[in-house]
Amino acid sequence: MGALTGSALGQFVVLAGALANARFNRQRDDAIRETDRIALAAALYAELQGIHETFVMNTSQLAEEFPDAKEQSEILGDQGGFWVPGPTIKIFPEMLSKIGLLRADTIREVMAAYILVEQYLDGLILYDGKAHTKMPDRTFVYMPAQRAAGVAKINIVKACAVKQAMQALAPYLK
């Protein structure tokens, strides 16, 4: 009877220890996942914030440099225009494997913003721009001056989409 009681008590202690160990491992894994989720959100937020600021800054520059784009293009003829650099996206490709740490609605917003940003230069080319590769890893589009107001509107639309993605990421950063 004593051996049976001792072995039952021993098995119970081993089982309780295993369950406690599993619980501690889950808590550790959850803490690691939460840290990774916050790091992912912070990195994507920072990149999107830079892209957003670029769109806003480029829009205000276009308003200052080409206030009367039609009049200016008539004065300058076909020679008036401006260069538009492609947005720089370096963090997102590196973090794509961890995107599953975010909620589905956040992923949709972030992916939609990055897709719109990726299509930015293609849209400008369709809007009479001419693509030029001036630097080894960056593309620029040369736009006619009379397209300045349209490019500014495109920038505003892109900036709004990027801002929505930033707002979707913001709750992770608190």
Phi and psi in degrees as GROMACS dihedral restraints (atoms count N, CA, C in turn):
[ dihedral_restraints ]
;  ai    aj    ak    al  type     phi  dphi    fc
    3     4     5     6     1   -67.0    20    10
    4     5     6     7     1   -38.0    20    10
    6     7     8     9     1   -66.8    20    10
    7     8     9    10     1   -40.7    20    10
    9    10    11    12     1   -64.5    20    10
   10    11    12    13     1   -43.2    20    10
   12    13    14    15     1   -65.5    20    10
   13    14    15    16     1   -42.2    20    10
   15    16    17    18     1   -64.3    20    10
   16    17    18    19     1   -43.1    20    10
   18    19    20    21     1   -69.6    20    10
   19    20    21    22     1   -37.8    20    10
   21    22    23    24     1   -64.6    20    10
   22    23    24    25     1   -43.4    20    10
   24    25    26    27     1   -64.7    20    10
   25    26    27    28     1   -39.3    20    10
   27    28    29    30     1   -63.4    20    10
   28    29    30    31     1   -43.4    20    10
   30    31    32    33     1   -65.5    20    10
   31    32    33    34     1   -38.8    20    10
   33    34    35    36     1   -62.3    20    10
   34    35    36    37     1   -43.6    20    10
   36    37    38    39     1   -64.6    20    10
   37    38    39    40     1   -42.8    20    10
   39    40    41    42     1   -63.0    20    10
   40    41    42    43     1   -45.0    20    10
   42    43    44    45     1   -63.2    20    10
   43    44    45    46     1   -43.9    20    10
   45    46    47    48     1   -62.9    20    10
   46    47    48    49     1   -39.8    20    10
   48    49    50    51     1   -64.4    20    10
   49    50    51    52     1   -41.3    20    10
   51    52    53    54     1   -65.1    20    10
   52    53    54    55     1   -42.1    20    10
   54    55    56    57     1   -65.7    20    10
   55    56    57    58     1   -41.0    20    10
   57    58    59    60     1   -64.9    20    10
   58    59    60    61     1   -41.5    20    10
   60    61    62    63     1   -62.2    20    10
   61    62    63    64     1   -42.6    20    10
   63    64    65    66     1   -62.5    20    10
   64    65    66    67     1   -41.0    20    10
   66    67    68    69     1   -63.3    20    10
   67    68    69    70     1   -44.9    20    10
   69    70    71    72     1   -63.8    20    10
   70    71    72    73     1   -39.0    20    10
   72    73    74    75     1   -64.2    20    10
   73    74    75    76     1   -41.8    20    10
   75    76    77    78     1   -62.2    20    10
   76    77    78    79     1   -43.6    20    10
   78    79    80    81     1   -62.3    20    10
   79    80    81    82     1   -42.7    20    10
   81    82    83    84     1   -63.1    20    10
   82    83    84    85     1   -46.4    20    10
   84    85    86    87     1   -62.6    20    10
   85    86    87    88     1   -39.8    20    10
   87    88    89    90     1   -63.4    20    10
   88    89    90    91     1   -40.2    20    10
   90    91    92    93     1   -65.8    20    10
   91    92    93    94     1   -40.3    20    10
   93    94    95    96     1   -64.4    20    10
   94    95    96    97     1   -44.5    20    10
   96    97    98    99     1   -61.9    20    10
   97    98    99   100     1   -41.1    20    10
   99   100   101   102     1   -65.0    20    10
  100   101   102   103     1   -40.8    20    10
  102   103   104   105     1   -63.2    20    10
  103   104   105   106     1   -43.4    20    10
  105   106   107   108     1   -63.7    20    10
  106   107   108   109     1   -39.2    20    10
  108   109   110   111     1   -63.4    20    10
  109   110   111   112     1   -43.8    20    10
  111   112   113   114     1   -66.3    20    10
  112   113   114   115     1   -41.5    20    10
  114   115   116   117     1   -64.2    20    10
  115   116   117   118     1   -42.4    20    10
  117   118   119   120     1   -61.5    20    10
  118   119   120   121     1   -49.5    20    10
  120   121   122   123     1   -61.5    20    10
  121   122   123   124     1   -41.1    20    10
  123   124   125   126     1   -65.8    20    10
  124   125   126   127     1   -41.8    20    10
  126   127   128   129     1   -65.7    20    10
  127   128   129   130     1   -46.7    20    10
  129   130   131   132     1   -65.2    20    10
  130   131   132   133     1   -40.1    20    10
  132   133   134   135     1   -59.9    20    10
  133   134   135   136     1   -45.2    20    10
  135   136   137   138     1   -62.8    20    10
  136   137   138   139     1   -43.4    20    10
  138   139   140   141     1   -65.7    20    10
  139   140   141   142     1   -44.4    20    10
  141   142   143   144     1   -64.8    20    10
  142   143   144   145     1   -35.3    20    10
  144   145   146   147     1   -63.1    20    10
  145   146   147   148     1   -41.7    20    10
  147   148   149   150     1   -63.6    20    10
  148   149   150   151     1   -41.1    20    10
  150   151   152   153     1   -65.3    20    10
  151   152   153   154     1   -43.8    20    10
  153   154   155   156     1   -59.7    20    10
  154   155   156   157     1   -47.5    20    10
  156   157   158   159     1   -61.6    20    10
  157   158   159   160     1   -36.5    20    10
  159   160   161   162     1   -64.6    20    10
  160   161   162   163     1   -45.4    20    10
  162   163   164   165     1   -61.0    20    10
  163   164   165   166     1   -44.8    20    10
  165   166   167   168     1   -65.2    20    10
  166   167   168   169     1   -44.9    20    10
  168   169   170   171     1   -63.8    20    10
  169   170   171   172     1   -43.3    20    10
  171   172   173   174     1   -63.8    20    10
  172   173   174   175     1   -35.8    20    10
  174   175   176   177     1   -64.3    20    10
  175   176   177   178     1   -44.7    20    10
  177   178   179   180     1   -68.8    20    10
  178   179   180   181     1   -34.7    20    10
  180   181   182   183     1   -64.9    20    10
  181   182   183   184     1   -40.7    20    10
  183   184   185   186     1   -63.8    20    10
  184   185   186   187     1   -38.2    20    10
  186   187   188   189     1   -65.9    20    10
  187   188   189   190     1   -35.8    20    10
  189   190   191   192     1   -77.2    20    10
  190   191   192   193     1   -41.7    20    10
  192   193   194   195     1   -81.5    20    10
  193   194   195   196     1   -30.3    20    10
  195   196   197   198     1  -128.1    20    10
  196   197   198   199     1    59.9    20    10
  198   199   200   201     1   -64.0    20    10
  199   200   201   202     1   -34.7    20    10
  201   202   203   204     1  -124.3    20    10
  202   203   204   205     1    73.5    20    10
  204   205   206   207     1   -60.0    20    10
  205   206   207   208     1   -38.6    20    10
  207   208   209   210     1   -65.3    20    10
  208   209   210   211     1   -45.5    20    10
  210   211   212   213     1   -62.9    20    10
  211   212   213   214     1   -43.2    20    10
  213   214   215   216     1   -65.2    20    10
  214   215   216   217     1   -39.9    20    10
  216   217   218   219     1   -69.2    20    10
  217   218   219   220     1   -29.5    20    10
  219   220   221   222     1   -68.8    20    10
  220   221   222   223     1   -37.4    20    10
  222   223   224   225     1   -69.6    20    10
  223   224   225   226     1   -45.4    20    10
  225   226   227   228     1   -86.4    20    10
  226   227   228   229     1   -14.2    20    10
  228   229   230   231     1    73.0    20    10
  229   230   231   232     1  -145.5    20    10
  231   232   233   234     1   -78.8    20    10
  232   233   234   235     1    -2.0    20    10
  234   235   236   237     1   -88.4    20    10
  235   236   237   238     1   -11.7    20    10
  237   238   239   240     1   -81.9    20    10
  238   239   240   241     1   139.2    20    10
  240   241   242   243     1   178.3    20    10
  241   242   243   244     1  -173.7    20    10
  243   244   245   246     1  -153.0    20    10
  244   245   246   247     1   157.7    20    10
  246   247   248   249     1   -95.9    20    10
  247   248   249   250     1   139.2    20    10
  249   250   251   252     1  -121.6    20    10
  250   251   252   253     1   118.5    20    10
  252   253   254   255     1   -80.3    20    10
  253   254   255   256     1   149.9    20    10
  255   256   257   258     1   -71.7    20    10
  256   257   258   259     1   144.2    20    10
  258   259   260   261     1   -62.5    20    10
  259   260   261   262     1   145.4    20    10
  261   262   263   264     1   -93.2    20    10
  262   263   264   265     1   120.4    20    10
  264   265   266   267     1  -124.3    20    10
  265   266   267   268     1   104.6    20    10
  267   268   269   270     1  -119.6    20    10
  268   269   270   271     1   -32.9    20    10
  270   271   272   273     1   -77.7    20    10
  271   272   273   274     1   -43.7    20    10
  273   274   275   276     1   -54.3    20    10
  274   275   276   277     1   -48.5    20    10
  276   277   278   279     1   -60.4    20    10
  277   278   279   280     1   -33.0    20    10
  279   280   281   282     1   -73.1    20    10
  280   281   282   283     1   -26.9    20    10
  282   283   284   285     1  -100.2    20    10
  283   284   285   286     1    -2.5    20    10
  285   286   287   288     1   -58.1    20    10
  286   287   288   289     1   -34.5    20    10
  288   289   290   291     1   -66.2    20    10
  289   290   291   292     1   -19.1    20    10
  291   292   293   294     1  -102.2    20    10
  292   293   294   295     1     6.6    20    10
  294   295   296   297     1   -61.4    20    10
  295   296   297   298     1   -24.8    20    10
  297   298   299   300     1   -66.5    20    10
  298   299   300   301     1    -9.8    20    10
  300   301   302   303     1   -72.2    20    10
  301   302   303   304     1   -18.6    20    10
  303   304   305   306     1   -92.1    20    10
  304   305   306   307     1   161.1    20    10
  306   307   308   309     1   -68.8    20    10
  307   308   309   310     1   155.8    20    10
  309   310   311   312     1   -58.8    20    10
  310   311   312   313     1   -41.5    20    10
  312   313   314   315     1   -66.4    20    10
  313   314   315   316     1   -35.2    20    10
  315   316   317   318     1   -68.1    20    10
  316   317   318   319     1   -42.3    20    10
  318   319   320   321     1   -59.7    20    10
  319   320   321   322     1   -43.0    20    10
  321   322   323   324     1   -59.5    20    10
  322   323   324   325     1   -46.2    20    10
  324   325   326   327     1   -64.1    20    10
  325   326   327   328     1   -45.0    20    10
  327   328   329   330     1   -66.1    20    10
  328   329   330   331     1   -46.0    20    10
  330   331   332   333     1   -63.6    20    10
  331   332   333   334     1   -40.8    20    10
  333   334   335   336     1   -61.0    20    10
  334   335   336   337     1   -42.2    20    10
  336   337   338   339     1   -65.1    20    10
  337   338   339   340     1   -45.8    20    10
  339   340   341   342     1   -65.8    20    10
  340   341   342   343     1   -35.6    20    10
  342   343   344   345     1   -64.9    20    10
  343   344   345   346     1   -44.5    20    10
  345   346   347   348     1   -61.8    20    10
  346   347   348   349     1   -39.8    20    10
  348   349   350   351     1   -66.8    20    10
  349   350   351   352     1   -41.5    20    10
  351   352   353   354     1   -62.1    20    10
  352   353   354   355     1   -32.3    20    10
  354   355   356   357     1   -86.6    20    10
  355   356   357   358     1    -0.4    20    10
  357   358   359   360     1   -55.9    20    10
  358   359   360   361     1   -56.5    20    10
  360   361   362   363     1   -66.2    20    10
  361   362   363   364     1   -34.7    20    10
  363   364   365   366     1   -60.2    20    10
  364   365   366   367     1   -42.3    20    10
  366   367   368   369     1   -63.3    20    10
  367   368   369   370     1   -39.2    20    10
  369   370   371   372     1   -67.1    20    10
  370   371   372   373     1   -36.4    20    10
  372   373   374   375     1   -64.3    20    10
  373   374   375   376     1   -41.2    20    10
  375   376   377   378     1   -67.6    20    10
  376   377   378   379     1   -19.0    20    10
  378   379   380   381     1   -98.3    20    10
  379   380   381   382     1    34.5    20    10
  381   382   383   384     1    81.9    20    10
  382   383   384   385     1    11.1    20    10
  384   385   386   387     1   -81.2    20    10
  385   386   387   388     1   161.7    20    10
  387   388   389   390     1  -123.7    20    10
  388   389   390   391     1   121.9    20    10
  390   391   392   393     1   -76.2    20    10
  391   392   393   394     1   139.0    20    10
  393   394   395   396     1  -140.5    20    10
  394   395   396   397     1   136.5    20    10
  396   397   398   399     1  -101.0    20    10
  397   398   399   400     1   102.1    20    10
  399   400   401   402     1   -93.4    20    10
  400   401   402   403     1   -25.7    20    10
  402   403   404   405     1  -124.8    20    10
  403   404   405   406     1   153.9    20    10
  405   406   407   408     1   -58.1    20    10
  406   407   408   409     1   -34.6    20    10
  408   409   410   411     1  -119.0    20    10
  409   410   411   412     1    21.7    20    10
  411   412   413   414     1  -144.1    20    10
  412   413   414   415     1   140.3    20    10
  414   415   416   417     1  -110.9    20    10
  415   416   417   418     1   142.1    20    10
  417   418   419   420     1  -121.2    20    10
  418   419   420   421     1   151.6    20    10
  420   421   422   423     1  -120.4    20    10
  421   422   423   424     1   130.8    20    10
  423   424   425   426     1   -93.3    20    10
  424   425   426   427     1   122.2    20    10
  426   427   428   429     1  -111.2    20    10
  427   428   429   430     1   139.7    20    10
  429   430   431   432     1   -66.0    20    10
  430   431   432   433     1   148.0    20    10
  432   433   434   435     1   -57.5    20    10
  433   434   435   436     1   -35.8    20    10
  435   436   437   438     1   -68.0    20    10
  436   437   438   439     1    -9.5    20    10
  438   439   440   441     1   -94.8    20    10
  439   440   441   442     1     4.5    20    10
  441   442   443   444     1   -59.4    20    10
  442   443   444   445     1   -45.5    20    10
  444   445   446   447     1   -64.1    20    10
  445   446   447   448     1   -40.1    20    10
  447   448   449   450     1   -65.8    20    10
  448   449   450   451     1   -41.0    20    10
  450   451   452   453     1   -64.7    20    10
  451   452   453   454     1   -38.7    20    10
  453   454   455   456     1   -61.4    20    10
  454   455   456   457     1   -41.3    20    10
  456   457   458   459     1   -65.1    20    10
  457   458   459   460     1   -41.2    20    10
  459   460   461   462     1   -60.7    20    10
  460   461   462   463     1   -43.0    20    10
  462   463   464   465     1   -61.0    20    10
  463   464   465   466     1   -39.6    20    10
  465   466   467   468     1   -64.9    20    10
  466   467   468   469     1   -42.9    20    10
  468   469   470   471     1   -62.0    20    10
  469   470   471   472     1   -45.2    20    10
  471   472   473   474     1   -64.8    20    10
  472   473   474   475     1   -41.3    20    10
  474   475   476   477     1   -62.7    20    10
  475   476   477   478     1   -37.9    20    10
  477   478   479   480     1   -65.4    20    10
  478   479   480   481     1   -42.1    20    10
  480   481   482   483     1   -64.4    20    10
  481   482   483   484     1   -40.6    20    10
  483   484   485   486     1   -66.1    20    10
  484   485   486   487     1   -39.7    20    10
  486   487   488   489     1   -62.7    20    10
  487   488   489   490     1   -39.0    20    10
  489   490   491   492     1   -62.4    20    10
  490   491   492   493     1   -41.2    20    10
  492   493   494   495     1   -64.9    20    10
  493   494   495   496     1   -39.7    20    10
  495   496   497   498     1   -62.7    20    10
  496   497   498   499     1   -40.8    20    10
  498   499   500   501     1   -65.6    20    10
  499   500   501   502     1   -33.7    20    10
  501   502   503   504     1   -69.2    20    10
  502   503   504   505     1   -31.0    20    10
  504   505   506   507     1   -82.4    20    10
  505   506   507   508     1   -22.6    20    10
  507   508   509   510     1   -55.9    20    10
  508   509   510   511     1   -40.2    20    10
  510   511   512   513     1   -61.4    20    10
  511   512   513   514     1   -25.1    20    10
  513   514   515   516     1   -73.1    20    10
  514   515   516   517     1   -19.7    20    10
  516   517   518   519     1   -90.4    20    10
  517   518   519   520     1    -2.6    20    10
